[in-house]
Amino acid sequence: MSVSFKRATARVGVMNVGHEPYWEQFPGLREELIGYGKEFEAMLGVHEVEVVSAGFVDNVDKSFAAASHLKRQDIDFLFVFLSTYVTSSSAATAILNVGVPTVLVALQPRKRLDYRNTTTYMQLANDNICSLPEIGGVLIRAGKPAAGMIVGTLHDDPRAANELKSWCQVANARRAFKHARIGYLGHTYEGMYDMNSDPTAFTAAFGSHVQMLEMCDLAKLVNGVTAAETANKLDEIKSIFTISDPFIDPVTRPIKPEDLDWSAKVAVGLDKLVAENGLTGLAYYYRGLDGNEYERIGSNMVLGNSLLTGKGIPLAGEADLKTCAAMLIMDRLDAGGSFAELHPCDFVDDIVLVGHDGPHNIKISDGSPIIRGLDLFHGKRGSGIGVEFSIKSGPVTLLGISQTVDGKFKMIATEGESIKGEIPQTGNTNTRCSFGCSVAEFVEKWCSAGPTHHFALGVGHVAPKIRNVAKVLGIELEIV
């Protein structure tokens, strides 16, 4: 079988707010403002979110009713469209009662007023920002500040449109952890203190259940894979990966048919493990011993976990639960998110190689990813197939998740560039990265922030989105 994965999308509420005393004074204004609110709902609908409308709210009673409706719909996020000046009671009452991250939206229909022909009616129809300070201040006073604000015009405003898209991605990143099961298979790599995590603390911070799994769970599924399922997975592998000859590195070898068959069989078993346990992601590692079954499975997961990671189900090696969360966030921000660490520096070109021996996000590969036969995986037992590629050239973002002295989770992020050029042909991913300063200075700054040695490497500059994700999750963020 092959997992057909559909990401859980955020259920976002939208409330169009007006001011009831105006309707008697200015006939037609209410209907016009309702129309603008419907245009905004349509703008939301083009993004990968489920839109739940609370309708038009123009007094405090309707605000209470809207809150009840939205709570029954179990929304994850709320957009409040300010159609004109509104009293804070009409907006804040619902916001505070619903209790989800809220973005205040003030998009006026006109780019500017026709000053010589402006009427009071026309001003009110474009008075979207008027109550923004009032509502924003009330929410701060209540200890529940708005997650963000979008100011601009309703039409032909790329900045506002991009802000809206960004907030929908943030909503999806938050939603990814809701009702989620993050698998934890095996144990952390021996001696990596930074990998150790408290599942209860993880649940408290992210709201997700950590599902404890055993290698016997995976082994049973691998052993039950049929020849037809293996053949289908081999077709999938061959359609995506380029099979490469050995390199000068003596640990590389030709890929044997039995290597490919076994990796395909393990990949099908991983698909079934994800499907049967309803997993949103998986952190895994198992040492194995003397070529036993668990060692053979553990050392041949790279192909399967790279396919799954590319489909939006992040797998993090060495049982790194924190980086699994970072990869999930980066994926939902449409940045990819490949399992990575710092490799050797190039002090001539002033770059650092960023990569790992797996798992990788093949969705952001620069060209067809390569697979190589490996006689060994450095630092790990077993042999099998490695995945090798660089991610797409251009802007990149690193996101790590660590913990502070009091045990709280902390995000660490930085933006840089992926530079085209040669990488080692050793069956690992490697990307040549530059960070706007000397490579030595960057490494010093990054490591001084207290990260783990793993992080999620993604495409694009998405630090502002990460900042908003950290805000809505209530997690500290340091930008390097």
N, C-alpha and C positions, 0 to 999 in steps of 0.2 A: 504494500500500500504506500501511497505518498500523501502526506498531510496537505489538505487544502485548507489554508489558514485564512480566516477573515478576522482582522483586528477588531476588538471591541471598540466601538466608537462612543465618544462622550455624548451624553444626553444633556443638551444645553437648553436652558430656559431663556426666553426672551420676553421682556415686558416693555410695552410702549407706554410712556407716561405723559400725561397732559395736565392741564389746570382747569378744572370745571367752571370757575367763574367767568372764563372767557366766552363760553359758548353762547350765552344769551346776548352778550355784547357784540360778538362778531360771528354772524351766521355763516356757516360753511367752513369755518376754521377747523372745527372738530373733525369733520369728514376729510379735510385735506391732510391733517396731521395723522389720522389713522392710515391714510394711503401711504405716507412716507414711512410709517412703521412697517407696513407690509412690504415695502421695497427693501427695508433693512432685513426683514426676515428672509426674503428671497436671496439677499447677499450671503446670509449665513448658510443657506441651504446648499450652496455650491461647494461647500467644504465638507470634509468627511466627519460630519457630526449629525446627530439626530436632534431636530429642532422641536421644542415644546413651547407653544405660544401661551402666554397668560393674558393675551388680549390687550385692550386699551384701559389703562388705569388712570383715573383723574380725581380720585379722592381717597381718603384714608380707609373707608369701608371696602372699597374695591381693592385696595392694597392688601388688606387682611385676607380677602377672598383669593387674590392672586397667589399669596403665600401658601395658603392651604392647598390650592390646586397644584402648585409646583412641587410642594413637599410630597403630595400623593404620587406624583410622576417620578419621584426619586431622581431629580436632576443632579448633575455633577457640577454644573457651572451656570452662571447667570449673566446675561447681557441686558442692561437696562438702557433703552433708547429714550433719550430726553428729547421730546418732540418740540418743546417750547420751554418757557419758564415753568417750573413746577415747584410746589412746596416740597420741602424735604420729607414731610410726613407721608406724602403719596408714594415716594420712592423708598425711603429708608425703612419704613415699617415692613415692607415686604422683604427687603434685603436682609434685615436683621433676623426676621423670623425664618427665612429659608435657610440661612446659615451656610451657603456655599460661596466659593470665590466668585466675586462679582466684578465685571468690567462696566464702567459707565461710558456710554457712547453719546457723543454730541456731534452729529453730522448735519450741517445745515444744507437745505436744498440749493441755495444760491451761493455762488462764490463771493459775491458781494451784493449789497443793496444798490438799486438804482436810486441814488440819493435824491435826485431832483423830483422823483416820482414816487417816493416811498410813502406808504401809509402805515398807520399803526398796525393794521392787519398784517401787512407784509413783514413788518419787523417781528411780530409775534410768531409768524410762520418760520422765521429764521433765527429765533432766540434760543437755539439749542444749548449754547454754552452758559446761559445766564445763571442757571441753578447749579452748575457744576461745582463751584466752590462751596455752596451751601451744603449740598449733599455729601461731597467729599469731606468737609469739615465735621459734619455730624457723625459720619462713620468713624472717623478718627477719634472723635470724642467718645464714641461708644466702644472703642477698643477693637473695632472690626473694620479697618480701613479697606477701601476698594483695592482689589488686586491690580487694577490698572484703569486707564482712561484712554479713549480714542477720540481725538478732536480733528475735524476736517469737514469735507463736504460729502454729500450723499452721492454725488455723481462725479465721475472723471477725477478721482483722487487716488492715485496709485499708492501713496503713503498710507492713507487710511485703509485701503483695501489690503495692503500687506500686513498692517497691524492686526486687522481682523483675522486674516489667515493665520498669523502667528499665534494669536490667542486661542484659536480653534485647535492648533497643534498642541499648545500648552494644556488645553482641556483634555485632549486625547492622551497626553503623557500622564496626567493625573489619573485619568480613567483607567489606564493600563494596570494600575496597582489595585483598583477596586475589585473585590471579589476574586482576586488573582491567586493562583497557586504557583509559587516558585519552587521548583523541585530542588532538592539537595541530595545528591547521590554520592555515597562514599564518605570521604573525609578530606580535609584540607591537606595540601602537600606538607609533608613533615618539616617542621622547623620554620615555616613561614608564619611568623607571629602576626604579620599585618593582615593575613587572610582570615584569621579567626573571627567569627561573628556570633552574636547572640540572636538566635531566631526570634525570641520574644521582643528584643529591642527592635529588630527589623520590622516585625508586625506593628509595633507601636509607632514607628516612624513612617512606614509606607502603607500600612493598612492591609498588607497581603499575608496570606498564610504560607508558611514554609513547609512544604511537603517532604517528609523524610523518606528517602528511597534507598533500596539496597541493590547491590550489583546482581543479586539473585533475581530481582524484579526484571532487570534488563536482560539478563542471560536467558531467562525463560522465554521472553519475547523473541530474542534473536534465534534461539533454537527452534522456535515455531514458524520461522519465515519459510515460505514456500519457494520453489524454484521459479514460479511465475512472478512472484513479488520481487525476487532478486533480479530477474531479467528486466523488469520494468525500471527498477532503480538503476541498473547498469545503463539503460538507455538514457535516463535522466542525467547521470553522471557524465556520459560521453557527449551529451549535447551541450554541456556547460564547461567542462574542463578540457584543457589541452594536455595530453600525456607527453611528458618530457623524458629525454634520455638522461642517464647519469651525468653528473658534473664531476669536476676534478676532486671535489670533496669525497674522500674515501667512504663516508657514511652513506652516500647516495648509491643507488643501484637501479637496475631496470625494474619496472613494475611488472610483476609476475601476474598471470591470469588469476591465480589463486588469491593474490593480494587484493585484486580488484573485486573479485567475487565476495571475499570475506568482508571488505569494507562496505560493499553494497548491502550485504546481509545485516551488518551492524546498523547501517543507516536506516533500513526498514524497521529494525527493532527500536531504534530511537524514535522514529515516527510514531510507532505504536505506543511507546512509553508516554510520549507527549499527549497523544489522543486519549488513551485510556485513563490518564490521571488529570486531564484537563489543564495541562501546564501552560503557563504564560511564558516561562523561562526555566532554565536549569543551570545550576552550578554543580560541577561534577569533578571527581578525581578518585582514582583507585590505583594503588601501587601495583598489585599483582605479585606473583612469585613463581620463579622457575618455569616460565612459559605456560602457566596454568590458564584456564579458560578466562578468568577475570582479567588477567594481564593481556590476553589476546584481544579481548573486547575493548578494554580501556585504551590500548595503543592503536586502535583502528576506528576511533570515533571522529577523527578530524573531518573526513569527507561528509559524513552525515550531519555533524553539528554545524558545518559551514553552510550546508544546504538549508538547514532549519533557521540559522541566524539570518540568512538572506531573505527568508520568508517572514521575518518579524518575530521569531521565537528565539531570543538570544540564549546562547549557551556559553557559559564562562568556565574555562578550565581551572585546574588546581583548586576547585571548589570555592571560587571567589564569588561569594554571594553579593558583595557590595558592587563589584564590577558588573555583575549580571544586571543589577538595578540601573547602573549607568548606561549599559548597552540598551536596555529597554527604553529609557528616556530618550536617548539619541535616535533610536529607531522611530519612535512616535513623533519626534520633531523632524522627520524625513531627512535625517542626516546620516543614516546608516548606523554605525557603531560597531567597530571591529575590535576584538579583544587584543590588547596591545600593551607593550612596555617599552622602555628606553633601551635601545641596542647601542652598539659603538658609535661614537661621534666621528665625523669627518671634519677635522680641523683645517683642512685645505679649502673645501667648499663651504665650510661653516654651517654644516647641517648635522642633524642627528638621525640615525636610522630608528624608525619606530615600527615595531612588529611583534610577532610571537610565533610559536609553533602551532597555534590553533587555540580556539576556533576563530573563524574569520567571517566577515560579512561580504560575501561575493557580490552582493548587489552594488557595492561601490568600488568594485575592482576596475582598474584601468586596463581594459581589454580582457581577453579570456584568461581566467586564472589557470595556473599550471599545477599539475600534480606530479610528484616525484616519489620514487621508491626510496625508503630509508631503512638502512640496517639497524639504526638505533635512533631514539629520540633523546637528545642530550638531557641528562638529569632524570630521565624516566626509563622505566623498563619497557621492553618489547620493541617490535619493529613493524613497519607497515608503509603507509602512504602519507606524505606531507603535502600541504597546499601552499603555493607560493605565488604572490602577486604584490604589486603596489596599489594603493588606492588612487582614485582619480586625481590628477594634478589640479592645483588651484587651492582655494581657501579650505582650511581644515580647522576642526575644533577638537581639543582633548577634554574629556570629562572624567574625572576620578571621584570616587566616594571613599572617604576615610572616616575615622572617628577621633573625637577629641578626648582630652584627659578625663572628662566626666562621662564618657561613653556615648555621647550624642553623635549622630551622623553629620558629616560635613562634606559638601561638594567643593571640588577644586577644578577650575576650568581655565583654559587658555586658548587663544586663537593663533594660527600660523598659516603656513603655506606648504602644500605638497609640491615638491620640485621633481620634474622628470629627470631621470638619470639611472645609472647602473645600480643594481642591488646585488647582494650575495645570492648565488644560485644554490641555496642549501635546503630547499624544501620548506622554508618559512616565509611568512609575509614580511615585507620590509618596505617602508615608505620613507623617502628622503624629506625631512621636515625642517623648515626654517621658521624662526619665531621673532623676527624683527630686531634681534640683538645678536651678539656673539653667542655661539652655541654653548660655550662654557658658562656665560652669564645666565642663559636660559635654564640650563640644568640646575645651576645653583638656586635660582629663584623657585623653580618648580619643586625641587626636593625640600626646600625650606618651608614650603606650605604644609608639609606633613601628609603627603598622599600615601596610598599604598603603591606598590611597584607596578600594579596593573591599572589600566584605564580604558575607556572606550574612545576609539579614534573615529571621527566622523567627518563628512564633507560639509563645506560651507562654514561661514562664520555665524554661529548660533548662540554665542554667549548671552545676548540679550534675552533670547528665549529661555535659556537655562536659568537666568536670573529670575524670570517669572515663574518657572517651574519650582525653583527653590522657595520662592515666596509663597506659592499656594500650598506647598507641602510642609512649610514651616521648618525648613532645613537651612542651616548656615551655608553660605557660599563665599568662597574666596576666588577672585579672578586674578590670575598671575599675568 
